[in-house]
Amino acid sequence: MASPPLPKLFLLFASMAMAALAQHSSIHLHFYLHDILSGPNATAVLVASAPKPAASTGPPSLFNFGDVVVIDDPLTEGPNLSESKLVGRAQGLYVLASQGPTDPALLLTTSLVFTEGRHSGSTLMILSRDAVLAPVRELPVVGGSGAFRCARGYALVKTYALNATDGNAILEWDVYVRY
């Protein structure tokens, strides 16, 4: 008597699924993003300024709801821009997307463009809300190109340093990606 085909089909589909999973790679990337708003070498530029509110109840702010900033920020191995190796650029924009002064949040859309190492020429795409006052922010990786084609994952971002006067910031990024 012949065995029923169902167990054989199950084994076939299970082995195909395991083979597909085995084709994916995972990586953890660690770097620092330097968002420089002031000085002759600014890497972040305010390109659209929303009308300022008539009456403000919070402390003075560098940006207002609706402001748009375009970035071409350096990514380095360490937090010191002048002493660390450049590994890429964050190119994109952010918009101040929250109206409340106590919970500022950005809409961040950026390409992490890698220029050094085995991932040189590859990109990762970030599209997320960034609650800038949170100690750690989780931002989704929604895609990539080159070695990171069809990437998915997340980035954990911490503010390493912030100058409240000029807005310059150093952000520490830990990116976890499957591709």
C-alpha positions as CSV (number, residue, x, y, z in Angstrom):
1,M,0.0,0.0,0.0
2,A,1.4,3.4,-0.9
3,S,2.0,6.0,1.8
4,P,-0.2,9.1,1.8
5,P,1.4,12.1,-0.1
6,L,0.7,14.7,2.6
7,P,3.8,13.9,4.8
8,K,6.0,13.9,1.8
9,L,4.7,17.3,0.6
10,F,5.1,18.7,4.1
11,L,8.7,17.6,4.2
12,L,9.3,19.1,0.7
13,F,7.8,22.5,1.7
14,A,9.7,22.5,5.0
15,S,13.0,21.9,3.3
16,M,12.3,24.6,0.7
17,A,11.5,27.1,3.5
18,M,14.7,26.2,5.4
19,A,16.8,26.6,2.2
20,A,15.2,30.1,1.6
21,L,16.0,31.1,5.2
22,A,19.6,29.9,4.8
23,Q,20.2,32.3,1.9
24,H,19.8,35.4,4.1
25,S,22.6,37.0,5.9
26,S,22.5,39.1,9.0
27,I,24.8,41.9,10.1
28,H,25.3,44.4,13.0
29,L,26.7,47.8,12.0
30,H,27.9,50.4,14.5
31,F,28.8,54.0,13.6
32,Y,28.3,57.6,14.6
33,L,26.3,60.2,12.6
34,H,27.4,63.8,12.8
35,D,24.5,66.3,12.2
36,I,26.2,69.7,11.8
37,L,23.8,72.6,11.6
38,S,26.3,75.5,12.1
39,G,29.6,76.7,10.8
40,P,31.2,76.7,7.3
41,N,31.0,72.9,7.1
42,A,27.3,72.4,7.9
43,T,26.0,69.1,6.8
44,A,22.3,69.8,7.6
45,V,20.5,72.8,6.0
46,L,17.1,74.2,6.8
47,V,15.4,74.4,3.4
48,A,11.8,75.2,4.3
49,S,10.7,77.1,7.4
50,A,7.2,76.9,8.7
51,P,5.5,80.0,10.1
52,K,6.5,80.5,13.7
53,P,3.7,80.2,16.3
54,A,2.3,83.5,17.6
55,A,2.5,82.4,21.2
56,S,4.8,79.8,22.5
57,T,4.4,78.0,25.8
58,G,7.6,76.1,25.7
59,P,11.3,77.0,25.7
60,P,12.8,78.5,22.6
61,S,13.6,76.0,19.9
62,L,15.9,75.8,16.9
63,F,13.1,74.4,14.8
64,N,9.3,74.7,14.5
65,F,6.6,72.3,13.5
66,G,6.8,71.8,9.7
67,D,10.5,72.8,9.3
68,V,12.3,70.7,6.7
69,V,16.1,70.0,6.9
70,V,18.1,68.3,4.2
71,I,21.1,66.3,5.3
72,D,24.4,64.9,4.0
73,D,25.8,63.9,7.4
74,P,29.1,62.0,7.8
75,L,29.1,58.5,9.3
76,T,32.2,57.6,11.2
77,E,33.6,54.6,13.1
78,G,34.0,56.7,16.3
79,P,32.4,59.8,17.9
80,N,35.3,62.2,17.0
81,L,34.7,63.5,13.5
82,S,38.3,64.7,12.9
83,E,39.9,61.5,14.3
84,S,37.6,58.8,13.1
85,K,37.5,56.9,9.8
86,L,34.6,58.0,7.5
87,V,32.5,55.0,6.6
88,G,29.7,56.7,4.7
89,R,27.1,59.4,4.6
90,A,23.5,59.8,5.7
91,Q,21.7,61.6,2.9
92,G,18.0,62.6,3.1
93,L,15.8,64.9,5.1
94,Y,14.0,65.3,8.3
95,V,10.9,67.3,9.1
96,L,9.8,68.4,12.6
97,A,6.6,66.5,12.7
98,S,5.2,67.0,16.2
99,Q,3.6,70.2,17.5
100,G,4.1,69.6,21.2
101,P,7.2,71.2,22.8
102,T,7.6,68.4,25.3
103,D,7.8,65.5,22.8
104,P,9.7,66.7,19.7
105,A,9.7,64.2,16.9
106,L,11.1,64.1,13.4
107,L,9.9,62.3,10.3
108,L,13.3,60.9,9.2
109,T,13.8,59.6,5.7
110,T,17.4,58.9,4.8
111,S,19.8,56.7,2.9
112,L,22.7,55.4,4.8
113,V,25.3,55.3,2.0
114,F,28.4,53.2,2.7
115,T,31.6,54.3,1.1
116,E,34.2,52.1,2.8
117,G,34.8,48.4,3.4
118,R,33.0,45.4,1.9
119,H,29.7,47.3,1.8
120,S,31.1,50.2,-0.2
121,G,28.5,51.4,-2.7
122,S,25.6,49.8,-0.8
123,T,22.8,51.7,1.0
124,L,20.2,51.1,3.7
125,M,17.0,53.1,3.8
126,I,15.4,54.5,7.0
127,L,11.9,55.8,7.1
128,S,10.6,56.5,10.6
129,R,9.4,58.8,13.4
130,D,12.3,59.8,15.6
131,A,11.3,60.8,19.1
132,V,14.5,62.8,19.6
133,L,14.3,63.1,23.4
134,A,13.9,59.3,24.0
135,P,17.2,57.8,25.4
136,V,17.0,55.0,22.7
137,R,15.0,55.2,19.5
138,E,14.1,52.3,17.3
139,L,14.0,53.1,13.6
140,P,13.0,50.6,10.9
141,V,15.2,49.7,8.0
142,V,12.8,49.5,5.1
143,G,15.1,48.5,2.3
144,G,18.5,48.8,0.7
145,S,20.6,48.5,-2.4
146,G,23.8,46.8,-3.5
147,A,24.9,44.2,-1.0
148,F,21.8,45.2,1.1
149,R,19.2,44.7,-1.6
150,C,15.8,43.8,0.0
151,A,17.2,44.5,3.5
152,R,14.9,44.6,6.5
153,G,15.8,45.4,10.1
154,Y,16.1,48.2,12.6
155,A,18.4,50.8,14.0
156,L,18.8,51.7,17.7
157,V,19.8,55.3,17.9
158,K,21.2,57.2,20.9
159,T,22.1,60.8,21.2
160,Y,25.8,60.7,22.1
161,A,26.3,64.5,22.2
162,L,24.0,67.5,21.6
163,N,24.9,71.2,21.6
164,A,21.6,72.9,22.6
165,T,22.8,76.3,21.4
166,D,23.6,75.5,17.7
167,G,21.8,72.1,17.4
168,N,24.9,70.1,16.3
169,A,24.5,66.5,17.4
170,I,26.4,63.2,17.3
171,L,24.2,60.2,17.2
172,E,25.3,56.6,17.9
173,W,23.8,54.0,15.6
174,D,23.5,50.3,16.0
175,V,21.9,48.8,12.9
176,Y,20.7,45.2,12.7
177,V,19.9,44.0,9.2
178,R,18.8,40.8,7.3
179,Y,19.5,40.9,3.6
